[in-house]
Amino acid sequence: MKEIVLDTETTGLSVREGHRIVEIGCIEIEDLIPTKNVFHCYLNPQRKVSESALKVHGYTDEFLADKKKFVDVADDFLKFIDGKKIIIHNAEFDIGHLNNELSLISKQKISKDNVIDTLELARNKFPGSGISLDALCKRFRIDNSKREKHTALIDCELLSKVYINLIDQKEPIFKFKKDEKKLVDKHNDFLNYSKKIIKPSKDELEKHKNFLKKEFKRNFF
């Protein structure tokens, strides 16, 4: 089963205030294992980044000025997520911004039925506890030291690990046939060794016989 772990960064919190997306990051996972398929882009939001958002992600107006607009990447983005469940932390925020961008260019919106919100999973699993991405990383002992700023791809990478823990799955363990064969061979070698019968030589038999005689005399005479 293929799923998409998704995160966005924006110019601010509210779509109603005209805020737009400045970054989209997506990591594809199959059976909970990350594939090599990644979708990532910075976007020119066609408006200024708010001071509060700048503190969160650090993307300046100058940095974003020469980036593509959402309309330029929309088709590739929709193709990447097509037919797959989307994993998002606080989906209401990201889907709200994505659907706003899609509506501005007359594209079909993303259905919330196709989204798994890890914030809701965490809220149900740990009521009354911290459920931010950082708090969940700490709970599950996931190293988030490189998350100095909120960048989409780093957050996707962390969220993919959090998601595995939230649904009570262990991180996938790869099994290699070569390693399995080595273990089988070692086991067979041990069994074969234990079956070996080593016959003593004539000299060893004679020495053993003399040893028994000496022990008998020492103990009974």
C-alpha positions in Angstrom: 0.0 0.0 0.0 1.4 3.4 -1.0 0.9 6.5 1.1 2.1 10.1 1.0 3.5 11.9 4.0 2.9 15.6 3.3 3.8 18.9 4.8 3.5 22.6 3.7 5.0 25.9 4.8 3.1 29.1 4.2 3.2 32.9 4.4 1.0 32.9 7.5 -1.7 31.0 9.3 -5.0 32.1 7.8 -6.3 31.5 4.2 -9.0 34.1 4.9 -6.2 36.7 5.3 -4.9 35.8 1.9 -1.9 33.7 3.0 -0.4 31.3 0.5 1.9 28.2 0.3 5.7 28.7 0.0 6.8 25.1 0.2 5.4 21.6 -0.4 7.1 18.5 0.6 5.9 14.9 0.0 7.6 11.6 0.8 6.1 8.4 -0.7 6.0 5.3 1.6 5.0 1.8 0.6 4.1 -0.7 3.3 5.5 1.9 5.7 8.9 1.9 4.0 10.0 5.2 2.3 10.5 4.8 -1.4 12.8 7.0 -3.5 9.8 9.0 -4.8 9.8 12.5 -3.4 7.9 15.7 -4.5 9.4 19.0 -3.3 9.2 22.6 -4.4 9.5 26.1 -3.1 6.8 28.5 -4.4 6.5 32.2 -5.1 3.4 33.1 -3.0 2.9 36.4 -4.8 2.6 38.2 -1.5 4.9 39.0 1.5 5.8 36.5 4.1 4.6 37.4 7.6 7.1 38.0 10.3 5.7 35.1 12.4 6.0 32.7 9.5 9.5 33.9 8.7 10.5 32.9 12.3 9.1 29.4 11.7 10.6 28.5 8.3 13.1 31.2 7.5 12.1 31.7 3.8 12.5 35.3 2.9 10.6 37.2 0.2 13.9 37.6 -1.7 14.5 33.8 -1.6 11.0 33.0 -2.9 10.9 35.7 -5.6 12.3 33.6 -8.4 10.5 30.4 -7.5 7.7 28.8 -9.5 4.0 29.6 -8.8 1.6 27.0 -7.6 -0.1 26.9 -10.9 3.2 25.8 -12.5 3.5 22.7 -10.3 -0.1 21.8 -9.6 -0.5 19.1 -12.2 2.7 17.3 -11.1 1.7 17.6 -7.5 -1.8 16.1 -8.1 -0.3 13.3 -10.2 2.1 12.5 -7.3 -0.6 12.1 -4.7 -3.2 10.6 -7.0 -4.9 7.4 -5.6 -2.8 7.4 -2.4 -3.7 8.1 1.3 -2.2 11.3 2.5 -0.6 11.5 6.0 -0.5 15.0 7.5 0.0 16.4 11.0 -2.7 18.9 11.6 -4.4 18.2 8.2 -7.0 21.0 8.6 -4.2 23.5 8.2 -2.4 21.9 5.2 -5.5 20.8 3.3 -7.1 24.2 3.9 -4.1 25.9 2.2 -3.8 23.3 -0.6 -7.5 23.5 -1.4 -7.3 27.2 -1.4 -4.5 27.1 -4.0 -6.4 24.5 -6.1 -9.6 26.6 -6.0 -7.6 29.7 -7.2 -6.7 27.8 -10.4 -10.0 26.0 -10.8 -8.7 22.6 -9.9 -10.5 19.9 -8.0 -10.0 20.0 -4.2 -8.4 17.3 -2.2 -11.0 15.2 -0.3 -10.6 15.0 3.4 -11.8 11.4 3.2 -8.4 10.6 1.6 -6.4 12.1 4.5 -5.1 10.6 7.7 -4.5 13.3 10.4 -1.7 12.2 12.8 -2.7 15.0 15.1 -6.1 13.3 15.6 -4.4 9.9 16.0 -2.1 11.4 18.7 -5.0 13.2 20.4 -7.0 9.9 20.7 -4.0 7.9 21.7 -2.5 10.3 24.3 -5.3 12.5 25.6 -4.1 15.4 27.7 -0.5 15.0 26.5 1.7 17.0 24.2 0.9 16.1 20.6 3.0 18.5 18.6 5.5 16.9 16.1 8.4 17.7 18.5 6.5 16.3 21.5 5.8 13.0 19.6 9.4 12.7 18.5 10.5 13.0 22.1 7.9 10.5 23.2 9.0 7.9 20.6 12.7 8.8 20.9 13.0 10.0 17.3 16.0 12.2 16.7 14.7 15.6 15.6 18.0 17.6 16.2 18.2 18.7 12.6 14.8 20.4 12.9 16.1 23.9 13.6 13.5 25.4 11.3 10.2 24.0 10.1 11.1 22.8 6.6 8.6 20.6 4.7 10.9 17.6 3.8 12.5 17.3 7.3 9.0 17.4 8.9 7.9 14.7 6.4 10.8 12.5 7.3 10.1 12.9 11.0 6.3 12.4 10.6 6.8 9.2 8.7 8.6 7.8 11.7 6.0 9.2 14.1 3.2 7.7 12.0 4.7 4.2 12.2 4.7 4.5 16.0 1.3 6.0 16.3 -0.3 3.0 14.5 1.7 0.6 16.7 4.0 -0.7 14.0 7.7 -1.3 14.5 10.0 0.2 12.0 10.5 -2.2 9.1 13.3 -4.7 9.4 15.0 -5.9 6.2 15.8 -9.6 5.9 18.4 -10.7 3.5 18.4 -14.2 2.1 22.2 -14.4 2.2 22.2 -13.7 6.0 19.5 -16.3 6.5 21.5 -18.8 4.5 24.6 -18.2 6.6 22.6 -18.9 9.8 21.2 -22.1 8.4 24.6 -23.2 7.3 26.1 -22.5 10.7 23.2 -24.4 12.4 23.7 -27.4 10.0 27.5 -27.4 10.7 26.8 -27.6 14.4 24.4 -30.5 14.0 26.8 -32.3 11.7 29.6 -31.8 14.1 27.6 -33.1 17.0 26.9 -36.3 15.0 30.6 -37.1 14.4 32.0 -40.2 16.2 35.7 -39.9 16.9 37.4 -43.3 17.5 40.4 -43.4 19.8 43.7 -44.8 18.5 45.4 -48.0 19.9 47.9 -45.9 21.8 45.1 -43.8 23.4 43.2 -47.0 24.4 46.3 -48.4 26.0 47.0 -45.2 28.0 43.4 -45.1 29.1 43.6 -48.8 30.3 46.7 -48.1 32.3 45.1 -45.0 33.8 42.2 -47.0 35.0 44.4 -49.6 36.6 46.4 -46.9 38.5 43.1 -45.3 39.8 41.8 -48.6 40.9 44.9 -49.5 42.9 45.0 -46.0 44.5 41.4 -46.1 45.6 41.2 -49.7 46.9 44.7 -50.7 48.1 
